[in-house]
Amino acid sequence: MKDKNSKLSTEAYRGVRDFFPADMFIQNYIFSTLKKIVEGYGYLEYNASVLEPADLYKQKSGDEIVNEQTYTFKDRGDREVTLRPEMTPTLARMISAKRRELPLPIRWYSIPNLFRYENPQRGRVREHWQLNVDIFGVKTIEAETEVISVASDIMHAFGLKDTDFEIRLNSRKVINFILNEAFGLNADEAYRVAKLIDRKNKMPAEEFTAEINKIMPDAGNDFLTIINSKNFSDLTENLKGGEALKPVLAEISDLLGNLEKLGITNVIFDQTIMRGFDYYTGIVFEVYDKNPQNKRAVFGGGRYDDLLDIFGSEKIHAVGFGMGDVVLRDLMETYGTLPAYDSGIRVAICLADKSALDFARDLAQKIREAGLKVILDLTDKKLGDQIKAADKAGVPNVICLGQNEVETGKFKIKKLSTGLETEVDEATLVKNLK
């Protein structure tokens, strides 16, 4: 048992973050920017509890997330509960519960906090917030077109140019055809190869080749020719799919054409893009930062038409993506687009003597009623120390009040950055502060 007299650590739990005011300023900037973009496309905000039944993730999220990355525990009723590691299963549950009441298409978004037991590193922590953007009820690639357009607009809103990032897309239908039809792999072999494809760009080429040849000793070279295709045209030449694959390839071609018409030309086809979740059924995509300091996929998503099956609901076509706040902050740091901290407090009222306190309170309230933020120094510090404290807090202006100011109703606004003083009365105070 821990000694009650021992001192507790001031460190946060490993892998989570404390948000001091300057951090909250950036977090709120990120959230408000995201909301402005997605709401411009007509997406509506939703949310839910961080607690979900563990079975929700065992059904569709994938073994790695469920077995290695979730915070799962038994509650007092002996029910297995999980702190949500992702939002899409929760969204599917909510849509399924209200299916008959919701007109299609459904455009929803959320910025929930998520929990995963991961090894903390750059871009990955154990608790983060993630924008989720999803559209339900659109069968065609018009849904992918819109969602990828939203993603592109978000990157621009955070200061990146088209030359700074690229959008890489693939189709699970193509991969499924390659594994199941072209090479006739059984379920276990297909699963192992799919996992290798997902890790392909993170491992040496020789290791990837060796692992493929272990699983496919007679067809490894043919498979490698296909999976190493340089672009979409190269893939279609290498992959002889016959009639079965034509609609899938046409779908990809149409999506690329749609995006180009929207001016989104930094898109490439990449047959190695898998996305980790098992519930994707069609187009998948990732947004990739090309900066050498941060060269990596920063977020992604795709089509998941079958997720509502686990609730016994009829199929609803769906496309969506998730984007984490940690990666967004890393991007802004990399590209020098972090906003300068501003508390928003426009003035501090300092007291030369306590006799002016009631007058100062009334004055502060009038400033607030005009829509401005103001702080009133309530300490017993000397006047000079009060002014220094306001300056350290980043407040741009101070008003110092004593008995003379109370009697005359006139006082001076001092701009701390220049030392310039402007004499005002209550009638002209707010105008001068604004």
C-alpha positions in Angstrom: 0.0 0.0 0.0 1.3 3.4 -0.9 2.5 5.6 1.9 -0.1 8.4 2.3 2.7 10.8 3.2 4.6 10.3 0.0 4.4 12.9 -2.7 2.5 12.2 -5.8 4.2 12.7 -9.2 3.2 15.8 -11.2 3.6 13.8 -14.5 0.5 12.9 -16.5 -0.2 9.3 -17.3 2.2 8.0 -19.9 1.0 8.7 -23.4 -1.6 11.4 -22.6 -1.3 15.1 -22.6 -2.0 18.0 -20.2 -3.5 21.0 -22.0 -2.3 24.3 -20.5 -4.0 27.5 -21.8 -1.5 27.9 -24.7 -2.1 24.3 -25.7 -5.9 24.7 -25.5 -5.6 27.8 -27.7 -4.0 25.6 -30.4 -6.5 22.8 -29.8 -9.4 25.1 -30.1 -7.9 26.6 -33.3 -7.6 23.1 -34.8 -11.2 22.2 -33.8 -12.7 25.5 -35.1 -10.8 25.2 -38.4 -12.0 21.6 -38.9 -15.6 22.5 -38.1 -15.6 25.4 -40.5 -14.5 23.2 -43.4 -16.7 20.2 -42.8 -19.8 22.2 -41.9 -19.3 24.1 -45.2 -20.1 20.8 -46.9 -23.3 20.3 -44.8 -22.0 17.8 -42.3 -23.7 17.8 -38.9 -22.0 17.2 -35.5 -22.7 14.3 -33.3 -21.0 12.6 -30.3 -21.4 9.7 -27.9 -19.9 8.3 -24.6 -16.3 7.1 -24.5 -17.5 3.8 -23.1 -18.8 1.1 -25.4 -19.4 -2.7 -25.0 -16.2 -4.5 -25.9 -18.1 -6.7 -28.4 -18.6 -3.7 -30.7 -14.8 -3.8 -31.5 -14.4 -7.6 -31.5 -16.8 -7.8 -34.4 -15.2 -5.6 -36.9 -12.1 -3.6 -35.8 -9.5 -6.2 -36.3 -7.5 -8.4 -33.9 -4.6 -6.0 -33.5 -6.7 -3.2 -32.1 -8.9 -5.5 -29.9 -6.1 -7.7 -28.5 -3.2 -5.2 -28.2 -4.5 -1.6 -28.2 -7.7 -1.3 -26.3 -8.3 -0.2 -22.8 -10.8 -2.9 -21.8 -12.1 -3.8 -18.3 -15.0 -5.3 -16.4 -17.4 -2.9 -14.8 -19.2 -3.6 -11.5 -21.9 -5.5 -13.3 -19.2 -7.8 -14.8 -19.8 -6.4 -18.2 -16.8 -6.0 -20.5 -16.3 -2.4 -21.4 -13.9 -0.6 -23.7 -12.7 3.0 -23.9 -13.4 3.7 -27.6 -10.3 3.3 -29.8 -12.1 4.6 -32.9 -15.4 6.2 -33.7 -16.7 4.4 -36.8 -18.3 1.4 -34.9 -20.0 3.9 -32.5 -21.3 5.8 -35.5 -22.6 2.6 -37.2 -24.4 1.7 -33.9 -26.0 5.1 -33.7 -27.1 5.1 -37.4 -28.5 1.6 -37.1 -30.5 2.5 -34.0 -32.2 5.4 -35.8 -32.1 4.1 -39.3 -35.8 4.6 -40.1 -35.9 8.1 -38.7 -32.8 9.5 -40.7 -33.2 10.7 -44.2 -30.5 9.7 -46.6 -27.8 10.7 -47.4 -26.6 11.3 -43.9 -23.6 13.6 -43.5 -22.2 13.6 -39.9 -18.9 14.5 -38.3 -17.5 14.3 -34.8 -14.2 15.2 -33.0 -14.2 12.6 -30.1 -11.3 11.7 -27.9 -10.1 8.1 -28.5 -7.9 5.7 -26.4 -5.3 3.2 -27.6 -2.6 1.4 -25.7 0.2 2.2 -28.0 3.9 2.9 -27.6 4.0 6.8 -27.4 6.1 8.4 -30.2 5.9 11.3 -32.7 2.4 11.4 -34.0 1.1 8.7 -31.7 -0.2 9.0 -28.1 -2.6 6.9 -26.0 -5.3 9.5 -25.9 -6.0 11.8 -28.8 -8.9 13.7 -30.5 -9.9 12.7 -34.1 -12.0 14.4 -36.7 -14.4 11.8 -38.2 -16.2 12.7 -41.4 -18.7 10.2 -42.8 -21.4 10.1 -45.5 -24.1 7.4 -45.5 -26.5 6.4 -48.3 -24.4 7.1 -51.5 -23.6 4.0 -53.5 -21.5 5.7 -56.2 -18.0 7.1 -56.1 -19.5 10.6 -55.8 -19.3 9.9 -52.0 -15.5 9.3 -52.2 -15.2 12.3 -54.4 -16.8 14.6 -51.8 -15.0 13.1 -48.8 -11.6 13.3 -50.5 -12.4 16.9 -51.5 -13.1 17.7 -47.8 -9.8 16.1 -46.8 -7.9 18.2 -49.4 -9.6 21.4 -48.2 -8.6 20.6 -44.7 -4.9 20.3 -45.7 -5.1 23.7 -47.4 -6.8 25.3 -44.4 -3.8 24.3 -42.3 -1.4 26.0 -44.6 -0.2 23.2 -46.9 0.0 23.5 -50.7 -0.7 20.8 -53.3 3.0 20.2 -53.7 3.3 19.5 -49.9 1.1 16.4 -49.9 -0.4 13.8 -52.0 -3.5 11.7 -51.8 -2.9 8.0 -52.4 -5.8 5.7 -53.2 -6.5 2.1 -53.8 -9.5 -0.3 -53.8 -10.0 -3.3 -51.5 -11.9 -4.9 -54.4 -8.7 -4.9 -56.4 -6.7 -6.4 -53.6 -9.4 -9.0 -52.9 -9.4 -9.9 -56.6 -5.6 -10.3 -56.6 -5.5 -12.5 -53.5 -8.6 -14.5 -54.0 -9.2 -14.8 -57.8 -5.9 -14.1 -59.5 -3.8 -16.3 -57.1 -6.5 -18.4 -55.3 -5.1 -17.9 -51.8 -7.0 -19.5 -48.9 -8.3 -17.3 -46.1 -5.2 -17.6 -43.9 -2.8 -17.0 -46.8 -4.8 -14.0 -48.0 -4.8 -12.5 -44.5 -1.0 -12.9 -44.1 -0.3 -11.4 -47.6 -2.7 -8.5 -46.9 -0.8 -7.7 -43.7 2.4 -7.8 -45.6 1.1 -5.4 -48.2 0.0 -3.0 -45.4 3.6 -3.0 -44.1 5.4 -3.1 -47.5 6.6 0.5 -47.4 7.9 0.1 -43.8 10.2 -2.9 -44.5 13.2 -3.6 -46.7 12.3 -4.8 -50.2 14.3 -8.0 -49.8 12.4 -8.9 -46.6 9.0 -8.2 -48.3 10.0 -10.4 -51.3 11.3 -13.2 -49.0 8.1 -13.2 -47.0 5.9 -13.3 -50.1 7.8 -16.2 -51.5 7.4 -18.1 -48.3 3.6 -17.9 -48.6 3.5 -18.1 -52.4 6.5 -20.2 -53.5 5.2 -20.9 -57.0 3.6 -17.6 -57.8 5.6 -15.1 -55.8 7.3 -13.5 -58.8 4.0 -12.9 -60.6 2.5 -11.4 -57.5 5.5 -9.1 -57.0 5.2 -7.9 -60.6 1.6 -6.8 -59.9 2.1 -5.4 -56.4 5.2 -3.4 -57.6 3.3 -1.7 -60.4 4.4 1.9 -60.8 0.9 3.4 -61.4 -2.7 2.7 -62.3 -1.9 2.1 -66.0 0.9 -0.2 -65.1 -1.3 -2.2 -62.7 -4.1 -2.6 -65.3 -1.5 -4.0 -67.8 0.0 -6.4 -65.3 -3.3 -7.6 -63.9 -5.4 -9.7 -66.2 -8.8 -9.5 -64.6 -11.1 -10.1 -67.4 -14.7 -8.9 -67.2 -14.9 -9.3 -63.4 -12.5 -6.5 -62.7 -13.6 -4.1 -65.3 -16.2 -2.3 -63.2 -13.7 -1.9 -60.3 -11.0 -0.4 -62.5 -13.6 1.9 -64.1 -14.7 3.0 -60.7 -11.1 4.0 -59.8 -10.7 5.7 -63.2 -13.9 7.7 -62.7 -12.8 8.8 -59.2 -9.5 10.0 -60.5 -11.3 11.9 -63.2 -13.8 13.5 -60.8 -11.0 14.7 -58.5 -9.1 16.2 -61.4 -12.2 18.1 -62.5 -12.3 19.6 -59.0 -8.7 20.7 -59.4 -7.4 18.0 -57.0 -4.4 16.8 -59.1 -2.0 15.6 -56.4 -3.7 12.1 -56.4 -1.9 8.9 -57.2 -3.0 5.3 -57.3 -1.1 3.0 -54.9 -2.0 -0.6 -54.8 -0.2 -1.0 -51.5 -2.6 1.3 -49.6 -4.6 -1.1 -47.3 -5.7 0.8 -44.2 -5.6 -1.3 -41.1 -9.3 -1.9 -40.4 -11.0 -5.0 -41.6 -14.3 -3.3 -42.3 -13.2 -1.4 -45.5 -15.0 -2.8 -48.6 -14.0 -0.6 -51.5 -12.0 2.6 -52.2 -9.4 3.3 -49.5 -7.2 6.4 -49.4 -4.4 8.1 -47.4 -3.2 11.6 -47.3 0.6 11.6 -47.3 2.9 14.4 -46.2 5.9 14.7 -48.5 8.0 16.9 -46.2 11.3 15.1 -45.4 10.8 16.0 -41.7 7.4 14.3 -41.5 7.3 11.9 -44.5 4.4 9.7 -43.6 0.7 9.0 -44.0 -1.1 11.6 -41.8 -4.6 10.3 -42.1 -7.0 8.3 -44.3 -10.2 6.5 -44.7 -12.4 4.7 -47.3 -15.7 2.9 -48.0 -17.3 0.5 -45.5 -20.6 -0.6 -46.9 -21.1 -3.7 -44.6 -20.5 -2.3 -41.1 -24.2 -2.1 -40.1 -24.4 -5.9 -40.7 -23.3 -6.5 -37.1 -26.5 -4.9 -35.8 -28.7 -6.8 -38.1 -29.6 -3.7 -40.1 -30.0 -3.4 -43.8 -26.9 -2.3 -45.7 -26.2 1.4 -46.0 -23.4 2.5 -48.2 -20.8 4.6 -46.3 -17.6 6.4 -46.9 -15.5 8.3 -44.3 -12.2 9.2 -42.9 -10.5 10.0 -39.6 -7.8 12.7 -38.9 -6.0 13.0 -35.5 -5.2 16.2 -33.7 -1.6 15.1 -32.8 -0.7 14.7 -36.5 -2.3 18.1 -37.4 -0.3 19.9 -34.8 2.9 18.1 -36.0 2.0 19.3 -39.5 1.6 22.9 -38.5 4.9 22.8 -36.6 6.6 21.3 -39.6 5.3 24.0 -42.0 5.5 26.9 -39.5 1.7 27.6 -39.5 1.0 27.3 -35.8 -1.0 30.3 -34.7 0.6 32.8 -32.2 -1.0 32.4 -28.8 -3.5 35.1 -27.9 -5.5 34.8 -24.6 -8.1 37.3 -26.1 -7.9 39.4 -22.9 -7.8 43.0 -24.1 -7.2 44.9 -20.8 -6.1 44.4 -17.2 -7.4 46.8 -14.5 -4.8 47.4 -11.8 -5.4 49.0 -8.5 -3.3 51.9 -7.1 -5.3 51.5 -3.8 -8.1 49.4 -2.6 -10.5 52.3 -2.4 -11.0 52.0 -6.1 -12.1 48.4 -6.0 -15.8 48.9 -6.3 -15.4 51.4 -9.2 -13.0 49.0 -10.9 -15.5 46.1 -10.6 -18.2 48.3 -12.2 -15.9 49.4 -15.0 -14.8 45.8 -15.7 -18.4 44.7 -15.9 -19.2 47.4 -18.5 -16.2 46.3 -20.6 -17.5 42.7 -20.5 -21.0 43.8 -21.5 -19.4 45.4 -24.5 -18.1 41.9 -25.5 -14.4 42.4 -24.5 -12.4 40.2 -22.1 -10.9 42.0 -19.0 -9.2 40.9 -15.9 -9.2 42.7 -12.6 -6.1 42.4 -10.4 -7.3 41.2 -6.9 -3.8 40.8 -5.3 -2.1 43.1 -2.8 0.9 43.5 -5.1 2.5 46.9 -5.7 1.2 48.7 -8.8 4.4 48.1 -10.7 4.2 44.3 -10.0 0.6 44.3 -11.1 1.6 45.8 -14.5 4.4 43.3 -14.9 2.0 40.4 -14.2 -0.4 41.7 -16.9 2.5 42.0 -19.4 3.7 38.5 -18.5 0.2 37.2 -19.1 0.2 38.7 -22.6 -2.4 41.3 -21.9 -1.8 44.2 -24.3 -3.4 47.1 -22.3 -3.6 48.2 -18.6 -5.8 50.7 -16.8 -4.5 51.8 -13.4 -7.2 53.1 -11.0 -6.8 55.1 -7.8 -8.9 57.6 -5.9 -8.2 60.4 -8.4 -9.6 58.3 -11.3 -12.6 57.4 -9.2 -13.3 61.1 -8.5 -12.7 62.4 -12.0 -14.1 59.5 -14.0 -11.1 59.8 -16.2 -8.2 57.3 -16.6 -5.5 56.2 -19.0 -5.2 53.2 -21.1 -1.6 52.2 -21.4 -0.4 50.1 -24.3 2.3 47.8 -22.8 4.1 47.1 -26.1 4.9 50.9 -26.7 4.2 52.6 -23.4 1.7 54.9 -25.1 -1.0 56.2 -22.9 -4.5 57.5 -24.0 -6.7 59.4 -21.6 -10.4 58.3 -21.8 -13.6 58.3 -19.8 -16.3 55.6 -19.5 -18.0 56.9 -22.7 -15.0 56.5 -24.9 -13.3 53.5 -23.1 -14.7 50.7 -25.1 -14.2 52.4 -28.4 -10.5 53.0 -27.6 -10.0 49.3 -26.5 -11.6 48.0 -29.6 
